[in-house]
């Protein structure tokens, strides 16, 4: 399945299937997963990027193991709403991944997600090393939680 909008993604999920949130960077992919009810996002892990095939295989293996029903990618748009090279890279990754899986995929505006997560970690007094270790999966959780909150708001 190709790229769908967020409500369509929610509509095709079967009961108790989870969403996986992704913060796609140039060196890493941060991952977070929703609970079965789609209420909360939890950081899972960070994949160190190598080549697309290896990255996709690791991602899809996790999707199978965690019973993931759909993917929510953070879309790195500029502050003025335009899309730059990083957004195009994300769209290319999704296009390539859609050739390997039928999982539905949606985009979520990730503007300032890493900034917000870093600020929270600074307030929690995490060391620089610890922040570097967890920032990507925390950003993925922030992205996914935003999408889950939007879906919950749309249902009420």
C-alpha positions as CSV (number, residue, x, y, z in Angstrom):
1,X,0.0,0.0,0.0
2,X,1.3,3.5,-0.8
3,X,1.1,6.6,1.2
4,X,-2.3,7.4,2.7
5,X,-3.7,10.2,4.9
6,X,-3.8,9.7,8.6
7,X,-7.6,9.0,8.9
8,X,-7.4,6.4,6.1
9,X,-4.5,4.8,8.0
10,X,-6.6,4.6,11.1
11,X,-9.5,3.2,9.1
12,X,-7.5,0.3,7.7
13,X,-6.0,-0.8,11.0
14,X,-7.5,-4.0,12.3
15,X,-8.4,-4.3,16.0
16,X,-5.4,-4.2,18.3
17,X,-2.9,-3.6,15.6
18,X,-0.2,-1.0,16.5
19,X,1.2,2.0,14.7
20,X,4.9,2.4,14.4
21,X,6.3,6.0,14.4
22,X,9.5,6.8,12.6
23,X,11.9,9.7,12.9
24,X,13.9,9.1,9.7
25,X,17.4,10.7,9.9
26,X,20.4,10.5,7.7
27,X,22.3,8.3,10.2
28,X,19.6,6.7,12.2
29,X,15.9,5.8,12.3
30,X,14.2,6.4,15.6
31,X,11.2,4.1,16.3
32,X,8.3,4.3,18.6
33,X,5.2,2.1,18.9
34,X,1.6,2.7,20.0
35,X,-0.3,0.6,22.4
36,X,-3.0,-1.7,21.0
37,X,-5.7,0.9,21.7
38,X,-3.9,3.7,19.9
39,X,-3.7,5.9,23.0
40,X,0.0,6.3,23.7
41,X,3.4,6.1,22.0
42,X,6.4,4.4,23.6
43,X,10.0,4.8,22.3
44,X,11.3,1.4,21.1
45,X,14.8,1.6,19.5
46,X,17.0,3.3,17.1
47,X,18.2,1.7,13.9
48,X,21.7,2.7,12.8
49,X,21.3,3.3,9.0
50,X,23.5,1.4,6.6
51,X,21.9,0.7,3.2
52,X,18.2,0.9,2.3
53,X,17.7,-2.9,2.0
54,X,19.2,-3.6,5.4
55,X,17.3,-0.7,7.0
56,X,14.0,-1.8,5.4
57,X,14.6,-5.5,6.5
58,X,15.3,-4.4,10.1
59,X,12.2,-2.2,10.1
60,X,9.9,-4.8,8.6
61,X,11.2,-7.5,10.9
62,X,10.3,-5.3,13.9
63,X,6.9,-4.7,12.3
64,X,6.2,-8.4,12.2
65,X,7.4,-9.1,15.7
66,X,5.4,-6.2,17.2
67,X,2.2,-6.8,15.1
68,X,2.4,-3.4,13.5
69,X,-0.5,-2.5,11.2
70,X,0.7,0.8,9.9
71,X,3.6,3.3,9.8
72,X,3.6,7.1,10.7
73,X,6.7,8.9,9.3
74,X,7.7,12.3,10.6
75,X,7.9,14.7,7.6
76,X,10.6,17.3,8.1
77,X,9.0,20.4,6.7
78,X,10.5,23.8,6.9
79,X,9.1,26.4,9.2
80,X,7.3,28.1,6.3
81,X,5.6,24.8,5.5
82,X,7.7,24.1,2.4
83,X,9.5,20.8,1.8
84,X,13.2,20.6,1.3
85,X,15.7,17.9,0.6
86,X,15.1,16.0,3.9
87,X,11.3,15.8,3.2
88,X,12.1,14.5,-0.3
89,X,14.4,11.9,1.2
90,X,11.6,10.8,3.5
91,X,9.2,10.5,0.6
92,X,11.8,8.5,-1.4
93,X,12.3,6.1,1.5
94,X,8.5,5.6,1.7
95,X,8.2,5.0,-2.0
96,X,11.0,2.4,-1.9
97,X,9.6,0.8,1.3
98,X,6.1,0.5,-0.3
99,X,7.6,-1.9,-2.8
100,X,8.6,-4.2,0.0
101,X,5.4,-4.1,2.1
102,X,1.7,-3.6,2.0
103,X,1.6,-1.8,5.3
104,X,-0.2,1.6,5.0
105,X,2.0,4.6,5.6
106,X,1.1,8.2,6.6
107,X,3.1,11.4,7.2
108,X,3.0,13.6,10.2
109,X,4.5,17.1,10.4
110,X,7.6,16.7,12.6
111,X,8.5,20.4,12.8
112,X,10.4,21.0,16.0
113,X,10.0,17.5,17.3
114,X,13.7,17.0,18.0
115,X,13.9,20.5,19.5
116,X,10.9,19.7,21.8
117,X,12.3,16.4,22.9
118,X,15.8,17.8,23.5
119,X,14.3,20.5,25.7
120,X,12.5,17.9,27.7
121,X,15.6,15.9,28.2
122,X,17.6,19.0,29.2
123,X,14.9,19.7,31.8
124,X,15.2,16.2,33.0
125,X,19.0,16.8,33.4
126,X,20.0,13.9,31.1
127,X,23.7,13.9,30.2
128,X,24.8,14.8,26.7
129,X,25.7,11.2,26.0
130,X,22.4,9.9,27.2
131,X,20.5,12.5,25.2
132,X,22.4,11.5,22.0
133,X,21.6,7.9,22.7
134,X,17.8,8.3,23.0
135,X,16.9,11.5,21.1
136,X,15.9,9.7,17.8
137,X,13.5,7.2,19.4
138,X,12.1,9.9,21.7
139,X,11.5,12.1,18.6
140,X,9.7,9.2,17.0
141,X,7.5,8.8,20.1
142,X,6.7,12.6,20.0
143,X,5.8,12.3,16.3
144,X,3.6,9.2,16.9
145,X,1.9,10.7,19.9
146,X,1.0,13.8,17.9
147,X,-0.6,11.6,15.2
148,X,-2.4,9.4,17.8
149,X,-3.8,12.6,19.6
150,X,-5.0,13.9,16.2
151,X,-6.8,10.6,15.5
152,X,-8.4,10.5,18.9
153,X,-9.5,14.2,18.6
154,X,-11.0,13.4,15.1
155,X,-13.0,10.5,16.6
156,X,-14.6,12.6,19.4
